[in-house]
Amino acid sequence: MLAVRRSFLEVAGFVSVMVIAALTRLWNLGYPARLVFDETYYVKDALTLSREGHEKSWPDGADAGFQAGGVLGYLDQAAFVVHPPLGKWLIATGIWFTGVDESTGWRLSTALLGIATVGLLMLVALKLFRSVPVAILAGFLLAVDGLAITLSRTALLDASLTFFLLLGFWFFLFDQQSSRVKISRAIEGTKNSMLWFRPWLILSGVALGAASSIKWSGLYLLAGIGLYVVVSESLLRKDSGEPNWFRKGVLLQGTFSFLSLVPAAISTYLLTWLGWIGGTGGYLRNWATDNPPTGIFALFPDWLLSLWRYHEMIYNFHVNLTKEHSYEANPLGWLVGLRPTAFFYESYPMGTNGCQIAEGCSSAITALGNPFIWISSTAALIYIAYRYARHRERVLGLVLLGTASLYLPWIIFLERTVFQFYVVSFQPWLILGLVLAIQQLRRKLLTKSKKLANITTIGFVSLVFGAFLFFLPVNTGMYLPYELWQIRMWLPSWI
């Protein structure tokens, strides 16, 4: 009976978290009925991709047409875009369901993937920690975080990127669970320990190829996982006493692991460019035709050479992007949310745009994370890094893998123009670290007092939930008196 009751509570917890995620991401999704922040690029790119197979340029004033519900025509001129097409294809699916004149459709696919990410995080946490309550807590923290909510309600690329990164990591965990057991058993039985076929690693490559087809930063986790597989499995062979462990682990198995992971990612990436490859009107699509290759380059198809040239231009754009922006944020301050990005702000007098507040309404959409989640996650990250350095616990290493792979590369180029909301791509791993730290703290407290452990856990969850309700209006654009909006701006750098 107790087991049935526990199972019911666990299912209820999972469902409740998903309901919270759905309500916060779908409620009033079409507000505002105008393009906000970088939606001006991605929604318009999505529309032309779905119609032409590649991005087209737009005339001046096109945003006003979206706002008025009568989208203007685009130009017969290819547009230079700096991100791969998959994220915009996903946005286009939402537009296809509702029509381009419905602002809900612009954001629908992003919102659905944001909801799915919450459920996926619970599955990842369950796989890592084998604890349903810990998995539910991880999902809850992501479901109520303001940054994750705002990014899921906006037609940008980062929420979609996060989903595919986490999906690739989930598949990778399945691969590691099976491959390490097979290697150990083979060595103990003096059998061939080579793993020739790794379906889970192939699936991980597909998912991470999809992530890289949204933003190139997906390559960071692809590289991190590839390096982890080779190093960790080589060390496993060494620790198990396998002869010639370096040759077998690094040279042989490393090569076959590479062939499982990387070609799958590259193939997926190229598939997302089929609209550009199959047509003739995309930006630089005919570059190789206009600039005939010589020597060994003449052996390659024109589309591949043109695509390579296009990618060179995209790369140069990103590494040289140093133009000042009022909301640019130094990556060193990302984890504690020193400079959140304001996507939208409008003020309305009473009686206009549905404002019923005598002193007027402020409506803001700011990618502002829950302060208690982010400060606690940063503290947990420091604790986990310290504990891993001392004890080399494998679970800690897996949690650190995602954060390190997706965060540290940004620190290399501090002079670039970047934004704080990029942290959403590795937020799931920060939350995994946080719930792991909470689990370990709770175990220590239970040795002293069950009551103290419960008070501490419930107190933290209550604090997080209270902050969620407090900041939700500025994450979603709810109307507030100006004074109440200002109260929520705790730091001058948040404005």
N, C-alpha and C positions, 0 to 999 in steps of 0.2 A: 504493500500500500504506500509506504514511504517512497519507494522507487517510482511509482506511478505519479505521485504528487510532485516529486522532484522533476520528472520528465515534463509534466504539464507546465510547471513554472519556467523551465528552461525554454520550452516552445513559446510560452507567453512572452518571455523576455525578448526572444529573437523577433517575434512578430511586433512587439511594442516598439522596438528600436527601428524596425523598417517602416512602421507607421509614422513615427516622428520624422524620419528621413524623408518620406514621401510628402508629408504635409508641409514641411519647411521648404522643400524644393519645388513643389508644384503650386502651392497657394499663390494666386494672383501673379502667376509667372509672366503674364504679358505686360506687367507694369515695369517700367514706363513703355508706352507704345512709341518708342523712338530708339534709335541706335545709341548705345552708351559706350563710351571708351573705345576699345579696339573692335567692338562689334561693327563699326563702320567699315572695317576691312573684311572681316571674316564672313559676315552675312552676305555682303555683296559678292565676295568671291564664291561663296557657296552657291548662290543663285546662278552665276554665269558658268560655274563648273557643271551644274546639273543640266544646263541647257546647251553648252558648247563643248564640254569636255575639258576645258581649260579656263583660266581666269581672264576676264576682260576688264578694260578700264571703264571708268564711269565719269559722266560730266560733272562739273561743279554744281553743287546744290542737290545732288542725288539724295543726300540724307533727309532733306526736307520732304522729298517724295515718300520715303518710307514712313516718316512721321505722320504724313497726311493720309496714309492709307492708299496712295496711288503711286506705285513705284515707277520712276522714270526709266526710260530705256537706257541701256548701256552702249558704249561706243564700240565700233568695229576695230578695236585696237587691243592687242594682247597686253596684259598687265604683268609687270615684274613683281613677283611675290617672294617672300623670304621664308616661308614655311611650306613643307610638303603638303600634299592635298588631302590626306585622309580625314583630318579634323574637319575640314570644310565639306567633304562629302557627307560626314555624319550630320553636320548642321543642315545640309540640304535635305536629309531624310525627314527631319521635322518640318521643314518648309513644304515638302511634298505632301505631308498629311494635312496641313491646315491652309496652305496657300501663302504666298509671300506677303500678303497684306495683313496677316495676323501675326502680331508680335510674339504670341505664345509659341508659334511654330519655329521662330528663329532660335528659341532657347530650349525647345522640347527635348531634343536628343541629348543635349548637355545635361539637362536635369535628370533624365532617366539614367544616364551613365553615372551621375553623381549618387543617385539612390543605390544603383547596383554596386558602387564602390563600397558603400557601407556594409552591405551584405557580404561582399567578397572579403572585406577586412575581417569580419567575424569568422569566416572560413579559414583564412590564413592564421588568425590567432589561435583557433582551435587546433589547427595542424601543428603549430609551433609549441603551444603550451599545454594541450590536451586538457583544457579546463573550459567548460561551457560558461560559467560565470565570468571568467576573465575575457573570453571571446565576446560575450554580450557587453561587457564594460567597454571594450575597445570599439565596438560598433556604436555604442551610445556616445562616446566622446567625439567620434567623427560626425555622428548625426547632428549633434548640437553645437558644433564649432562654427562660429560665424564666418570664418574665411572659407571653409568648405561649402557652407550654405551659399554664400555670395557667388563663388566661382561656379557652382552648379546651376545658378539661376541666370547666368550671363553667357551669351554665345561667344565665349572665348575658347581657346584650345586646351587649357590647362587641366580642366576637370576630366576631359576625355583622355588626355595623356596619362593622368593618374590612374585611371581604370586599367588601361592596358599595361602600364608598368606593374601594377599589383597583380594583374592576371599572369603576366610572365613570371613573376616571383612565386606565385602559387604553384604553377606548373613545375618550376625549378625545385620547390620543396618536395614534390612527389618524386622527381627524378633522384634527388639526394637520398630520400628514404629507401628507395629500391636499390640504387647503384652501390651505396656504401655496404649494404648487407651482402650483395652479390660479390663485391670485391673481397670482403672479409672471408666469406665462406669459401670462395675459390682458392684463396691463399692458404686457408687452413687445410683444405683438401688437396693441396698441391695441384690444382687444376689451372687451366688458362684463365687468368683474371681480367682479360681484355673485355670491354663492353663495346660490342660492335654496333648495336642498334639501341638507341635511347629515345623512345617515342616521347617521353615527357620533356626531354631536353629540346627535342624538335618543336614541340608545342610552345615551349618557352621562347624559342627563337622566333616563332611566328608572332606571338603576342608582343615581344619586344621589337620586332620589325614593324608591327603596326604602331607601337608607341613612337618609334623613330620616324614613322610616316606622318605623325602629327606634329612633333617637334623633334629636332635633332638631339635634344637633351636625353631622349630615350636611349641613345647610344651609350650614355654613361653607365646605365644599369646593365646593358648588354655586355659591355667590357668588364664591369665588376663581377658579374656572374661567371663569365668565361674564365676570368683569372682565378676566381674562387674555386671553380670546379677543378682546374688543373692543379693548383697548389694544394688544396685540401685532400684530394684523392692521392696525390703523390706522397704527401706526408702520411696518409693512412697506410699506404704500401710500405713506406719506410718503417713506421711504428710496428707493423705486423711482421716485420722481418723478411719481406720479400726480396730475393736476390735481384740485382739490377733494377732496383726500384726507380731510379731516376730515368733510365732509358724507357722502362715500361710506362711509368707514370706521366712523365713530361713529353717525351718524344713520340711514343706510340699512342697511348691513351689520350694524351693531349691533342694529338692530330685528329683522332676520331671524334673526340668531344667537340673540337672546332667544327668538324664537318657536320655534326648534328645541329649545332647552334647557329652558326653564322650563315651558311647558305639559306637556311629557312628564313632568317631575318632579311637577307638581301632579296630573296625572291618575293617575300611579302611586300617589302618596300617598293620594288619595281612594279608590282601589280597595281599599287595605288596610283602610279603614274600612267596607267594605260590610256586614260583620256588624252593626255598630252602626247604620248608616244604614237597613238593611233591616228591622231589628227595632223594638221599642217599649220594651224593658226596659233599655236601656243607660243609664248615668249621664247625666242631663240630656237624654236623648233627646227628651223631650216638653216641654222648656223653652219653646220658641217657641209651642207650643200653649197652655201655661198662661199665657204672657205675650205675647198677640197683638201683632205688630208694627204700627207705624203709619208713615205717610208712605212714603218710598221703600223702606223695609225690608219693607213688605208685598208687594213685588214678588218677593222671594226665597222659595224653598221653606223650609218649617219646619225640615227636617232640616239645611239649611245654616246657618240662624240658630242652631239649637241646638248644632251642631258648633262654630260660631264662639264661642259663649258658653263651651262646654267648654274650648276652646283658650285663652280669656282666663284661665280659672281655672288651667289648667296652667302658663301663662306666669307668672302671679303667684306660683305655688308655687315655681317654679325661681328666680326673681330674688330672692325673699325667704327662700330656704333658707339660714339662718345658724346653725341649731342645732348645737351642738358635738358632735363625734363623736371617739371615741378614736383613730381611724385617718384622720382628715381630713388632707389634705396640701396645703400651699401650692403652687400651680402653678409658682412660681419654682424649686422644688426637684425637680420631676418628672423632669427629664432625667437626673439622676444618682441617682435612686431613693432619696432620703433617708428617705422614709416609706412603705415598701411596706405593702399591706393584708393582714392576716391573715384568711383566710376560715374557718379551722378549726384547732382545736388540742384534742387529747385525750391523756391519759396513761393507760396501762393497766399493772396489775401482771402479772407473769409468770403465764401460764396462763389469762389472760382475753383474749377477742377475738383469739385467735391469737398473742398475744405470747409469744415464746420467749426473751426476754432476761432474764437473772437480775435485773438491777437495775431492770427495768420498761421500758416503751416509751413514747416520745413520738411522736405522729403530728401533723404540722403541714402545712397547705396555705397557703402564703404567696405572694402575687403578687409574687415577687421576681425581678427581671430579672438576667441575666448581667452582673455588674459590668463586665467587660472590654468587652462589647459596648456598654453604655450610656455608659461614660466615653469610649470611643473615638468613638462616634457623636456625642457632644456636642462633642468636639474637632473632628471632621470638619465638623460643622455650622458652627462658627465659621470654619473655614478656607474652606468653600465660600461662605459669606456674604461673606467678605473678597474672595475671588477674583472672585465675581460683581460686587461693587461696582466692581472695577477693570477687568474685561474684558467684562462683560455676555455671557458665554457662554450660549447658549440652553439647553443641557442643564442647566447649573447652576440656571438660573431655574426650569426645570420641577421639579427636585428640591426646590428651596426652596418652590415653590408649595404643595405638599402640607403640608409642615411648618408654614409660616407661616399658611396658611388654617385649619388644625385646632388649632394651639397658641395663637397670639396672642389669639384671642377669650377664652380662659380667663383671661388676665392682666388683662383689663378689670375682672373682678369678683372680686378677690382675697378679699373678705370672705365669699364663698359657701362652703358646705360641699361640698368636692369631694375626690376620691380620686386617688391616684397612678396607679392602674391605667387611668385614662382615656387615658394616653399610648399604649396599645396601638393606638388608632385611627389615630395617625400614625406609629407605629413603622416601617411599611414605607418611608416616605420618609426617616426617619433612617438606616435600613440602606442605602437607595440612596445617600445621601450618603456613608456610610462606605465602601462598596465603590468608589465613584468616587474617594474620597481615597486608598484603598489602591492602586487602579489607577494613579493619577498618581504616587504615591510609588514604586511598583514600577518604573515607566518611568524615573524619575530614577535609581534604584539600578542599573538595568540598564546605564546609560551608564557606570557605574563598575565594577560587578562583578556578573555573573550569579549567582555563588554567594551574595553578600551579599543580593541581591534574593530568592533562593529561601529563604535562612535566615530572613529577616525575615517573609516571607509564611507559611511553614510554622510558624514560631515563634508568630505571632499566632493562627493557626488552632488550633494545639495548645493554647495557653493558653485560648482560648475553649472548646474541647472539654473540657479538664480541668475548667474551672469549671462547665460543663454537668453533668458527671457528679457533681461535688461537691455542687451545689445541688439536683440532681434530687429527692432524697428530701423536701426541704421544699417543693418545687413540687407534689408529687403525693401527699403523705401517707404515704410509706413509714415503716415503724417504725424508730426509732433510739433508742439510749440517750440519756437527757436531756443528757449531757455532749456527745455528738456533735451534737445539735440546737443546743446553745448555741454550739459552735465555729463553726457556720455563720451565727450572728447577729453579723456583724462590727461593726455599729454598734448602740448602745443604742436608736436610733430604729427599728431593724428589728424590735424585739420588741413 
